[in-house]
Amino acid sequence: MSPHQFLINCRVDNAKKLLWNSDIAMSDIAEKSGFGCQQYMNKVFKKETGMTLSNYVNQQRINHAKYLLTNTDLQIQQIAHDCGY
């Protein structure tokens, strides 16, 4: 892996972590992840993951909801709230 690809992977991983916190604006996530601007982050994220930022967030919410449904006794309304719906 080239140093450039390593850096890209680190930035994408950092963006993934920050995306879970929906209180952070996309432009701030791009800046904090080292992309500089949201448009560049969108382009690189899609190229590296095969999905858009919004598709990634939705997929993570669904996966988290599935986990909570099968592994906890929480009510559906609470799970929905916890997953950002």
Sequence and secondary structure as in RCSB ss.txt:
>XXXX:A:sequence
MSPHQFLINCRVDNAKKLLWNSDIAMSDIAEKSGFGCQQYMNKVFKKETGMTLSNYVNQQRINHAKYLLTNTDLQ
IQQIAHDCGY
>XXXX:A:secstr
  HHHHHHHHHHHHHHHHHT TTS HHHHHHHHT SSHHHHHHHHHHHHSS HHHHHHHHHHHHHHHHHHH    
HHHHHHHTT 
